[in-house]
Amino acid sequence: MKQIVVILCLVFAIAKPADAQINSPADDPLRVIAIFAHPDDADFKMAGTAILMAQAGHQVKYVAITNGNAGHQEMGGGVLAKRRRAEAQEAARRTGIAEYEVWENDDSELMPTLDIRKDVIRAIREWNADVVIGLRPNDYHPDHRNAGKLVIDASYMVIVPNVVSDTPPLPNNPVFLYMQDGFSKPNPFSHDISVGIDDVFETKARGLDAHVSQVYEWMPWTMGMSEDQIPEGEEERFEWLKNTFLGWSSISDEQRASLEKWYGPEKAAGFEHAESFEIAEYGRNPSEEEIRMIFPMLN
């Protein structure tokens, strides 16, 4: 039995090259890709960190697996998809994201099929990603759950030459991270890395402001708000956005503890806004040095 255990451990160590080095800023900029369900998911969950990464010189790309063509109370189909793609491009322009790609899969119908998994693998390889950020596969929206499954199912596969052989494999398995969520079953989110985003909070909000169909129309409608509750003036509307969708969240005790770990208690105490990430165990396991390389704002 002991021999079998040793053999299995050796096989696992060979199959999962966790100690391979990611790029360093002295070589090429780190390449980060966030892959999610709808055009605006990452804008809500991680845009502050993405802005800081871009400012530090990382190349950051967003990929929405669906076109968002179901997310509105009055319009849908191709018209809405075209509108949401334009909103995503404007958000990228405002926040410094290198690319914001929106695929043509229908909103609210996403399934974790092999064909889409292959598309995800290609996207990660073509970006030559050092870091891949996705959603956890437990969430209220089936598209979010299935987008999370698609991304995590691509981990490790991105280095296998005989999988999606039309696109060269990556030499190393990237670091895979989950964006923050508040769901607790089957297991709660782990604040492995937390980033203070106060310095770019306004820029994050300006990016979300570009998603007009969502933050000023669709989401208020789903929450039972009437049109007269949404301010008409652009700046008044923007302040409303910051005080509602971005103003409701607060830093939890778990997130505060994570901020203290990475920034120290004194600096962490000053943050009012933060974003967290969980390390996905199917990707490579980064060292603290590599985490600080990926998140240079922690230094």
N, C-alpha and C positions, 0 to 999 in steps of 0.2 A: 504493500500500500504506500509506504514511504517513497519508493522509487517512482510510482505513478504520479504522486504529488509533485515530486521534483521535476519530472518530465513535463508535466502540464505547466508548471511555473516557467520553465525554459521556453516552451512553445509560446506562451503568452508574452514573455519578454521580447522574443523575436518578432512576434506579430504586431506589437505595439511599440514603435520606436519613440518612446516618450522623451529620450534624452537628446534627440537631434536638436541642433541649435536653430532658432528662428533667425531671421535677418536682424541686423543691428543698424542703428542710424548711421554708423560709420560706413556701411555698405550702401544699401538702397533704402528709401523710405519704407517703413512697414506698410503692408497692404491689408486693409481691413474690409471685410464685406459683411453687411447685415442683410439677412434674408428673412422675410416675414410675409404675412398674409395680404395686407391691404395697404394701399398708398396712404399713409399717415401713421401706421403702427409704430415705426421706429421714431418718427417725429415726436410722438408722445413719450415713448419709453426711454430713449437713449440719445436724443438729439444734442443735449448739452455736452455729453461726453464726446460725441462725434465731432462737434464743433471744436472742442479743445484738442482732439486728436488731429484734426485738419490744421489747426493753428500751429501745432507742434511739428508739422511736416508729413504726417501719415497720409496715405492715399485711402480715402474712405468711399465706399460704394454702397448704395442701397438697392435692394431688389425686392419689389412687391410681386409675389407669385400670382396674385389675382389682380384684375383691373378695376375692382371696386364698383362694378356696374349695378350692384343691388343696394348700395348704401345711400338711399335717399327716399323721401316720402312722396315726391312729386315727379321725379324723372328716373330713368333707368336705361339699361341697354347701352348701345354704342354712344349715345349722346353723353350720358353720365361718365362712361369710361374715358371719353375724350377730355371731358372737363377735369376729371380727377388726375389724368396724366399731366395736363397742363399745370394744375395746382402743385403736383409733386415736383415738376421741373422748376417752378418758381420758388418753392421751399428750398430746393437744393441751391439755387442761386443765392438766396438770402443767407444761407447757413454755411456755405463753403464746401458742400459735399461734392466730390469729384464727379460722380455719376448717380443718377436716380432712374433705375430701369423698372418699367412696369410691364409685366407679362400679360398675355391675353386670356388666361384662364378665368372663367366666370366666378364672380363673387358669390359666396354662400354655397358653392358647389364643389369646393376643393376637396379632393381625396388624395391620400398618400400613395399614388400609383407609381409603378416602376418607371413609366415614361417621364413623369415630372421629377422623380428622384434623379434620373439621369440628367435632366436639365439643370438641377441644382448642382450635381457633381461637376457638370461642364462649367457652370458659372463660377464655382469656387476655383477650379483649375485655371480657367481663362484669366481670372483676376490675379492668379498666382498668390493666393491668400495666405498670409501668416496667421490671421485671426478671423474666425467666423462667428458671428453673433446671431442667434435665433431666439425664437419663443419657446417656452417650456410646453411640452405636450399635454398639459392640463390647464384648461381655460374654459371660460363660459362660451366661447364662440368655436364651432367646429372647424372653421377655417384656421383659427389660431392654433388649435390642437394639431391639425393635420400639417400645417406649415412647420410647426415645431418638430413633428415626427419626420418630415421630409429632410429637414436640415440635419437632425441627429443621425438619421439613417445614412446620410452621405458621409459622416465622419468615418475615418479609416478607409472607406471605399475610394476616397479621393487619391490614395497612394497606390491603389491596385491597378496595374497596367491592363489587365484583361477585362476590367470594368470600364465601360464607355471608352473603348479603345480608339475612338476617333479623336480623342483629346488627350494630349500627353498627361500622365499622372504627375502629381506633386511629389517632390523628393522627400518631403516630411509631412506628417500629419499636422495640420494647424492646431492652434489652441481654439477650442470651441467654448463659447460662453452663452449663457441664457440671459435675456433681458429680464428686468424685475417684474414681478406680478404679486398680487396679494392672495393667491389661492393656496389653500392649506391641505387639500386632499388630492392624491394620496400622500403627498408630503409638501411641507411648506417651502417657500423660496429661501435659499441660503445667501446671505449678504457677504459673499466671499470677498468682493472688491466693491468699495463704495467711493464715488467721485463727487466732490463738492462742485456745484455748477453755478454758484452765485454770480461769478464774473461774466457768464454767458447766458444767464437766465433770460435776459431781455431778447437776445438773438434767437434763442430757442423759441420764445413766444412769437417772434416775428415770422419764424418759419411756419409755425402752426397757423398763424394768421393767414397764410397763403392758402390753406385748405378751407376755403370759404364754405364749400358745400357741406363740409363735415362739422366744423366748430360753430358755425353760425346758423345752420339749417338742420341737418340731419340729427346730430346729437341732441340739440335742445328739444327737437320734436320727440325723440325717443324717451326723453326725460319728462315729457308732459308739459313743457314750457310753451307759452303762447308767443306769437311773433312780437307782440308789444313789450315783451320782457327783454328783447335783444335791442341794445342801443342802435341808433341809425348812423351816427357819426363814426368815421373810421377810427379815430383815436379813442372815443368813448367805447366803441365796440372792442377795441384792443385791450383796454383796461378791464373791461368785463371778462374777456377771455382769460386774462392773467388771474383774475380774482375767482373765477369759477373752476375751469378744468385744470388750471395749474395752481390754484390757490387752496384747493381742498386737501391735497396731499401734505402730510407732515413727516418729519424724520422720526422713524420709530426708534425704540431703544436698541433693537438689533442693528439697524442701520447706523445709529450714532456710535455704537461700539465698533463697527467696522471702520467708520471714518476715523475714530481715535487710533485704531491699529495702523492705518496707513498714513495719517497726517500728524499724529500726536494729539493728546487731549486739548492742548491750548488752541491750536489751529482748528481742530474739528469742532470745537464749541462755537465757533463763529459762523458756521454754515447754516443757512436757512433752507437751501435747496440742494438735493443730492440725487444721484442715480446709482443703482447697484447692479452687480452682475454676479451670476453664479457660474463657477467653473464646471463644465460638462465633463463627466469622467470618461466619456468615450473619445474625446480628443486627447492631445498631448497634455501632460501635467506640467504647467509652467512653474519655474522657480520664482522666488520673490524678485530676483534680479530681472527676469524676463517680464514679470507683471509690471514692474516699474518702467521697463522699456516700452511695453504696450501702452501703459498709462503714464506718460511722462509728467503729467500734472500732479502725480503723487509725490514727486521728488522735491 
